[in-house]
């Protein structure tokens, strides 16, 4: 995947992550689960867990 613009703010990061998730869902990719991202050298390693959030019923709102 080639991304045309790299995020430079937290808001841009969130927007691009949301778009990636929506695109994956539209292509029937099961994205639920845990992902780890390792870096070389002194950079931080990261983990990400994606889980489905169930929307509340309108009657409960």
Buried (B, 14 or more C-beta within 10 A) or exposed (E): EEEEEEEEEEEEEEEBEEEEEEEEEEEEEEEEEEEEEEEEEEEEEEEEEEEEEEEEEEEEE
